[in-house]
Amino acid sequence: MSLFKSASIVSLLTLLSRITGLVRELLIASTFGASALTDAFNVAFRIPNLFRRFFGEGAFSQAFVPVLAASKAQHGEAATKILIDDAATVLAWSLAVLSLIGVAAAPALVWAMASGLQQSPRGFEVAVVMTRWMFPYIAFMSMVALAAGVLNTWRRFAVPAATPVLLNLCMIGAAWLGAPWFKSMGLEPIYALAGGVLLGGVLQLVVQWLALKQLGLMPKISLRMQALRSAWADPGTKNILKLMGPALLGVSVAHISMLINTQIASRLMAGSVSWITYADRLMEFPTAMLGVAMGVVLMPQLAGARASGDTARYSAMLDWGLRLVVLLAVPCAVALMAFAKPLVAVLYHYGAMTDFDVQQITSALMGWGVGLVGIVAIKVLAPGYYANQDTKTPVRIAIAVLVITQLLNIGLVPVFAHAALTLSIGIGAMINAVWLLVGLLKRGSYKPEPGWGVFVLQVIAACALLMVFLMWANSAFNWTQLRSESFKRIWLLALVLLASAAIYFVALWAAGLKLRQFMRR
């Protein structure tokens, strides 16, 4: 299967996941609006997701997948299966201990994440309760990340890309059916969402575990202390743990930034955390469909190319990935900046969501648009380092960018309020991506193929036409006043998006760009 076909499958399934995720957010927004209780849920949900980045698809995957791919290329599948068993055993024991500590320390975690919630004592109490219920979600999702790493290394991309849909379906059911049921029993309705999160984690693990069983790769996790000692002594496990050290620091830096921003948002106007969360959901469409999809496909392939000494293939895959970033992420960034309000209005402007909320979410979304290209590019560039089993360099860059981001917050928050938080992260992402790219070029690991100058000019010309059209479409209709005509507004959005795609790709064709070249890799 070609890289393009693999990335397309992951992208389409990720799109399905993001669509169901958007339906989830729409239902939650319509049911609960933006309030202290929704802020409480969003903070409580971020806590397990933060730790999941350490033990799941963040630091663990960054260390596990390159070692796994190298083991498969150099030692064969039998030896690699032993590595999978040992890594799963060490991970399972670590997660059990972490879950117990997290449940006990929930009040401290909520305070550390968003102490501003104490302005509403009820909101803080609800956040603590939901954190305790959702914290074990970390364990399920971290084991899911291990399973996904194995499946992706064996080029079985579909199941890991599709299973996040299960979480969204569980949360949709919780908001639609669970919330009224909880209310009828005298319980806080928003507690139903915590139950949906936990159930979604269980279902994702079951599905991926069954996929591993079909390949004969389901991990054997031992509960004996002797087996744990043996797993810990495995050279492959030691290498994973060694690489996880810098990777943990890197993830920590990213989440320290998120923690600081959440703290700032929690001290701004009520609803600020939720406005940023809703904008983040829209931003995840292009970042997941482009950046995450390419990162998932490229990581094991880059690691395999490095392990086998094929430097030409390694460089060519990076070049292909970066060209796709420019081809697809730049027009998406243009859309987020020039057409943000219609996107927010059509997708969120229902039920308890007000015109004021729409405007605040729009401001946050435009901030994300500034850094979208950088955010997506990092998903391609960082695996270039991880494939070399270098997790230290991206961390050094991330630390410097963290400082820059928070300095930007000092100057931007008094002017742009909550929107400054997304804008500063976007600017930081652009700096991070350029820094990673320069590092790969200096090492000689990445050698750009001919034609980049003409290609960039073609994309810029097409995006200029796209921006003119989107700015016209943004002002030609009053998107918030069309709230009572929801179907008309949805059709208008669909027509504008289809016309935008046609304008962009026809402009590229007229400029002489041959899209077929991207499908051959």
Secondary structure, 3 states (H helix, E strand, C coil): CCHHHHHHHHHHHHHHHHHHHHHHHHHHHHHHCCCHHHHHHHHHHHHHHHHHHHHCCCHHHHHHHHHHHHHHHHHCHHHHHHHHHHHHHHHHHHHHHHHHHHHHCHHHHHHHHHHHHHHCHHHHHHHHHHHHHHCCHHHHHHHHHHHHHHHHHCCCCHHHHHCHHHHHHHHHHHHHHHHHHHHHCCCCCCHHHHHHHHHHHHHHHHHHHHHHHHCCCCCCCCCCHHHHHHHHHCHHHHHHHHHHHHHHHHHHHHHHHHHHHHHHHHCCCCCHHHHHHHHHHHHHHHHHHHHHHHHHHHHHHHHHHHHCCCHHHHHHHHHHHHHHHHHHHHHHHHHHHHCHHHHHHHHHCCCCCCHHHHHHHHHHHHHHHHHHHHHHHHHHHHHHHHCCCCCHHHHHHHHHHHHHHHHHHHHHHHHHCHHHHHHHHHHHHHHHHHHHHHHHHHHCCCCCCCCHHHHHHHHHHHHHHHHHHHHHHHHHCCCCHHHHCHHHHHHHHHHHHHHHHHHHHHHHHHCCCCHHHHHCC
